[in-house]
Amino acid sequence: MIYATDESGSFALQRTSFECSVLTTLVCPPSLRPVLAAFVQTHCASWEVSELHASKLDADQRREVAIFLANQELIWTATVIDNEIFPGAEVEPWRDEQVSIFEKTWQASQERGSTHPAYAGRGDEVRRLLRRGASSPSFVEYGIVMPRHVHDAVQASISRYRGRHWRQDWCSPQLLFDAKDRYGERLLTSILFPILATDAMALDLPVDYQQAGHPLLTTHGSSNSGIDLVSFFDGLPRFPESHAEPLIQLVDVIGWIAQRHLRFPDDDDASDAYRILRRRQFSTDIWRFRFFARRGVDKAGLRRYAHLL
């Protein structure tokens, strides 16, 4: 499976004005990628654009992309965080908690000899980034929102792509992000993947996947018999240039539509495109968006998002 992920917003929860940020992931079975690539190539040529970038498309073009995606066997997930449902003052306590979890997990993996090769000898670097080396917005995005978002995207895809028909699509999972500078790529990897390595992030396999020789059973097991997400993504995400990766372009359009509908419910074009995108979704998606809220927040009381709930 391919998990193309994109972000919208600054993740700067310390701002005094309202700040809303969204992570979006498009899940694509590799067997369907050629169809998506052909669509992107054809429409870039037809619309005379170098790539499908949502903010540079008009409403009719975004709607056409939404219709195409809604008629494919694809799913997408979105996670929202803002400084009302997760105040900036809670970032540092969360960071301290993640450092504590990392220390325990790192020590246990060292003792078992199970540390992924990508992280061998990098304990001090990861520890520094988790403590204070990453800026607060970077930590919010990579250390607070993204681990659970990636976890949920994989869980959703496991629920959706069952059966022998999809078996080969599980052989080499990939996590894709739009290309960043070298520091940004190292920062994302060094914060995200040590958190994904914790037992709390492992996923159980439904009985449908307990077939002899299934890729998820044979290559991605964890110490607690679930899916080890670090092994699942081979220890590292990939960072293709957006103009060269159609899935990154398509998730950009999905994320733009989703965030626009989230923030501007009176935008009829965005609402229409969003309803089209929702035609094909996994059955367990109760909330149109998943909200990353502080503990105890009543999601039903989120006034800004009443139109979604």
C-alpha positions as CSV (number, residue, x, y, z in Angstrom):
1,M,0.0,0.0,0.0
2,I,1.1,3.6,-0.7
3,Y,0.3,6.3,1.9
4,A,0.7,9.7,0.4
5,T,0.5,12.4,3.1
6,D,0.4,16.1,3.0
7,E,-0.1,19.0,5.5
8,S,-2.1,22.2,5.5
9,G,-1.5,24.9,8.1
10,S,1.4,25.9,10.3
11,F,0.8,23.7,13.4
12,A,1.7,26.8,15.5
13,L,-0.7,26.3,18.4
14,Q,0.9,29.0,20.5
15,R,-0.6,31.7,18.3
16,T,-3.1,34.0,20.0
17,S,-5.4,34.0,16.9
18,F,-7.2,30.9,15.8
19,E,-4.9,28.4,14.1
20,C,-6.2,25.2,12.4
21,S,-4.0,22.6,10.7
22,V,-4.8,19.4,8.9
23,L,-2.9,16.3,7.9
24,T,-4.4,14.3,5.0
25,T,-3.4,10.8,3.7
26,L,-4.5,9.2,0.5
27,V,-4.2,5.4,0.6
28,C,-3.5,3.8,-2.8
29,P,-3.0,0.1,-3.6
30,P,0.0,-0.1,-5.9
31,S,-2.1,-1.9,-8.5
32,L,-4.2,1.2,-8.9
33,R,-1.4,3.7,-9.2
34,P,-1.0,3.5,-13.0
35,V,-4.6,4.6,-13.4
36,L,-4.1,7.6,-11.1
37,A,-0.8,8.5,-12.8
38,A,-2.5,8.5,-16.2
39,F,-5.3,10.7,-14.9
40,V,-2.8,13.3,-13.5
41,Q,-0.6,13.2,-16.7
42,T,-3.6,13.7,-19.0
43,H,-5.2,16.5,-17.0
44,C,-2.0,18.4,-16.5
45,A,-1.6,18.4,-20.2
46,S,-5.2,19.3,-20.8
47,W,-5.3,22.1,-18.2
48,E,-1.8,23.3,-19.2
49,V,-0.4,23.1,-15.7
50,S,2.9,21.6,-14.6
51,E,1.2,19.7,-11.7
52,L,-2.2,19.4,-10.0
53,H,-1.8,22.0,-7.2
54,A,-5.3,22.7,-5.7
55,S,-4.8,26.4,-5.0
56,K,-4.1,26.9,-8.7
57,L,-7.0,24.9,-10.0
58,D,-10.5,26.4,-10.4
59,A,-13.6,24.9,-8.7
60,D,-14.7,22.9,-11.8
61,Q,-11.2,21.4,-12.0
62,R,-11.1,20.4,-8.4
63,R,-14.6,18.9,-8.7
64,E,-13.4,16.8,-11.7
65,V,-10.5,15.5,-9.6
66,A,-12.9,14.7,-6.7
67,I,-15.3,12.8,-9.1
68,F,-12.4,10.8,-10.4
69,L,-11.1,9.9,-7.0
70,A,-14.6,9.0,-5.7
71,N,-14.9,6.4,-8.4
72,Q,-11.7,4.6,-7.6
73,E,-11.2,2.0,-4.8
74,L,-9.3,4.5,-2.7
75,I,-9.7,5.8,0.8
76,W,-8.4,9.0,2.5
77,T,-8.1,10.2,6.1
78,A,-7.8,13.6,7.6
79,T,-6.7,14.7,11.1
80,V,-7.4,18.2,12.5
81,I,-5.7,20.1,15.3
82,D,-6.3,23.6,16.4
83,N,-5.3,25.8,19.3
84,E,-8.8,25.7,20.9
85,I,-9.2,21.9,21.1
86,F,-5.4,21.5,21.8
87,P,-4.0,24.7,23.5
88,G,-0.4,25.5,22.9
89,A,0.3,25.3,26.7
90,E,-0.2,21.6,26.4
91,V,2.6,21.0,23.9
92,E,5.5,20.9,26.3
93,P,3.9,18.5,28.8
94,W,3.1,16.3,25.8
95,R,6.7,16.5,24.6
96,D,8.0,15.5,28.1
97,E,5.7,12.5,28.0
98,Q,6.9,11.4,24.5
99,V,10.5,11.7,25.7
100,S,9.7,9.4,28.6
101,I,8.1,6.9,26.3
102,F,11.0,7.0,23.9
103,E,13.5,6.4,26.7
104,K,11.7,3.3,27.8
105,T,11.2,2.0,24.3
106,W,14.8,2.7,23.2
107,Q,16.2,1.0,26.3
108,A,14.0,-2.1,25.7
109,S,14.9,-2.3,22.0
110,Q,18.6,-2.0,22.8
111,E,18.3,-4.8,25.4
112,R,16.5,-7.0,22.9
113,G,18.8,-6.1,20.0
114,S,15.7,-5.1,18.0
115,T,16.5,-1.5,17.1
116,H,15.8,-0.9,13.5
117,P,19.1,-0.5,11.5
118,A,18.0,3.0,10.4
119,Y,18.3,4.2,14.0
120,A,21.4,2.4,15.1
121,G,23.7,4.9,16.9
122,R,21.2,7.7,16.7
123,G,19.7,7.6,20.1
124,D,21.3,10.9,21.3
125,E,20.1,12.7,18.1
126,V,16.5,11.5,18.5
127,R,16.5,12.3,22.2
128,R,17.7,15.8,21.5
129,L,15.1,16.4,18.9
130,L,12.3,15.1,21.0
131,R,13.4,17.2,24.0
132,R,14.0,20.7,22.5
133,G,15.8,20.4,19.2
134,A,12.7,20.6,17.1
135,S,10.6,23.8,17.0
136,S,7.3,23.7,18.7
137,P,5.3,23.7,15.4
138,S,7.5,20.9,14.0
139,F,7.0,18.8,17.1
140,V,3.2,19.4,17.0
141,E,3.1,18.1,13.5
142,Y,5.6,15.3,13.6
143,G,5.4,14.3,17.3
144,I,1.8,14.9,18.3
145,V,-0.5,14.7,15.3
146,M,1.3,12.6,12.7
147,P,2.0,9.3,14.6
148,R,-1.6,8.7,15.4
149,H,-2.6,9.9,12.0
150,V,-0.3,7.4,10.3
151,H,-1.5,4.7,12.7
152,D,-5.1,5.4,11.8
153,A,-4.5,5.5,8.1
154,V,-2.9,2.1,8.2
155,Q,-5.7,0.8,10.4
156,A,-8.3,2.1,8.0
157,S,-6.5,0.5,5.0
158,I,-6.3,-2.9,6.8
159,S,-10.1,-2.6,7.4
160,R,-10.7,-1.7,3.7
161,Y,-8.3,-3.9,1.7
162,R,-9.1,-7.4,2.9
163,G,-9.1,-10.5,0.8
164,R,-6.9,-12.3,-1.7
165,H,-7.5,-9.7,-4.4
166,W,-5.4,-7.1,-2.5
167,R,-2.8,-9.5,-1.2
168,Q,0.1,-8.4,-3.5
169,D,-0.6,-4.7,-2.8
170,W,0.6,-5.3,0.8
171,C,4.1,-6.5,-0.2
172,S,6.0,-3.2,0.0
173,P,4.2,-0.4,1.9
174,Q,5.4,3.1,1.3
175,L,4.9,6.4,3.3
176,L,5.3,9.4,0.9
177,F,5.7,13.1,1.8
178,D,6.3,16.0,-0.5
179,A,10.0,16.7,-0.8
180,K,11.5,18.8,1.9
181,D,15.0,20.2,2.5
182,R,17.5,17.7,4.0
183,Y,17.0,19.0,7.5
184,G,13.2,18.8,7.2
185,E,13.4,15.2,6.0
186,R,15.8,14.2,8.8
187,L,13.7,16.0,11.4
188,L,10.4,14.4,10.3
189,T,12.0,10.9,10.2
190,S,13.8,11.3,13.6
191,I,10.7,12.4,15.4
192,L,8.0,10.3,13.8
193,F,9.5,6.9,13.5
194,P,10.8,6.5,17.1
195,I,7.2,7.2,18.2
196,L,5.8,4.7,15.6
197,A,8.2,2.1,17.1
198,T,6.4,2.0,20.5
199,D,4.2,-0.9,21.3
200,A,1.2,1.4,21.6
201,M,1.4,2.1,17.9
202,A,1.4,-1.6,16.9
203,L,-1.7,-2.8,15.1
204,D,-3.4,-6.2,15.4
205,L,-4.2,-8.2,12.3
206,P,-7.9,-9.3,11.8
207,V,-8.4,-13.0,11.0
208,D,-8.7,-12.2,7.3
209,Y,-4.9,-11.7,7.2
210,Q,-4.0,-14.8,9.1
211,Q,-3.4,-16.7,5.8
212,A,-0.2,-18.5,5.4
213,G,2.4,-16.4,3.6
214,H,0.4,-13.1,3.7
215,P,2.9,-10.2,3.6
216,L,1.5,-8.5,6.7
217,L,1.9,-11.7,8.7
218,T,5.4,-12.7,7.5
219,T,7.3,-9.4,7.3
220,H,5.8,-6.8,9.6
221,G,5.2,-8.5,12.9
222,S,6.1,-6.8,16.2
223,S,7.1,-8.1,19.6
224,N,3.4,-8.1,20.7
225,S,2.2,-10.0,17.5
226,G,0.9,-6.8,15.9
227,I,2.2,-4.8,13.0
228,D,5.4,-3.0,13.7
229,L,5.0,0.3,11.8
230,V,8.7,1.0,11.6
231,S,9.3,-2.3,9.9
232,F,6.1,-1.8,7.9
233,F,7.5,1.3,6.2
234,D,11.1,-0.1,6.1
235,G,12.3,2.4,8.7
236,L,12.1,5.5,6.5
237,P,9.5,7.6,4.6
238,R,10.1,8.7,1.0
239,F,10.2,12.3,-0.2
240,P,9.5,12.5,-3.9
241,E,9.2,15.9,-5.7
242,S,5.5,16.7,-6.1
243,H,5.7,17.2,-9.9
244,A,7.1,13.6,-10.2
245,E,4.6,11.9,-7.9
246,P,0.9,11.9,-8.9
247,L,-0.2,10.7,-5.5
248,I,1.3,13.7,-3.8
249,Q,-0.6,16.0,-6.3
250,L,-3.9,14.2,-5.6
251,V,-3.6,14.3,-1.9
252,D,-2.9,18.0,-2.1
253,V,-6.2,18.4,-3.9
254,I,-8.0,16.3,-1.3
255,G,-6.4,18.1,1.6
256,W,-7.3,21.5,0.1
257,I,-10.9,20.6,-0.3
258,A,-11.2,19.0,3.1
259,Q,-9.6,22.0,4.9
260,R,-11.7,24.5,2.9
261,H,-14.9,22.7,3.8
262,L,-13.8,22.4,7.4
263,R,-13.1,26.1,7.8
264,F,-15.6,27.7,5.4
265,P,-18.9,25.7,5.5
266,D,-20.6,28.4,3.3
267,D,-18.3,27.7,0.4
268,D,-20.7,25.7,-1.8
269,D,-18.0,24.6,-4.3
270,A,-15.8,23.1,-1.5
271,S,-18.8,21.6,0.1
272,D,-19.9,19.9,-3.1
273,A,-16.4,18.6,-3.8
274,Y,-16.1,17.3,-0.3
275,R,-19.4,15.4,-0.5
276,I,-18.2,13.8,-3.8
277,L,-15.0,12.7,-2.1
278,R,-17.0,11.1,0.7
279,R,-18.8,8.8,-1.6
280,R,-16.3,6.0,-1.0
281,Q,-15.0,5.8,2.5
282,F,-14.2,3.1,5.0
283,S,-17.2,2.1,7.1
284,T,-15.5,2.7,10.5
285,D,-15.0,6.5,9.8
286,I,-17.5,7.9,12.3
287,W,-16.2,11.5,12.1
288,R,-15.8,13.2,8.8
289,F,-12.5,14.4,10.2
290,R,-10.6,13.0,13.2
291,F,-9.9,15.7,15.7
292,F,-6.7,15.7,17.8
293,A,-8.1,17.2,21.0
294,R,-6.9,17.5,24.5
295,R,-8.1,14.9,26.9
296,G,-11.7,15.4,28.0
297,V,-12.9,17.5,25.0
298,D,-16.4,16.8,24.0
299,K,-16.2,16.5,20.1
300,A,-20.0,17.0,19.9
301,G,-19.5,20.5,21.3
302,L,-17.0,21.7,18.7
303,R,-18.9,24.8,17.7
304,R,-16.6,25.7,14.7
305,Y,-17.2,22.2,13.2
306,A,-20.9,21.7,13.8
307,H,-21.5,21.3,10.1
308,L,-19.2,18.3,10.1
309,L,-20.6,16.5,13.1
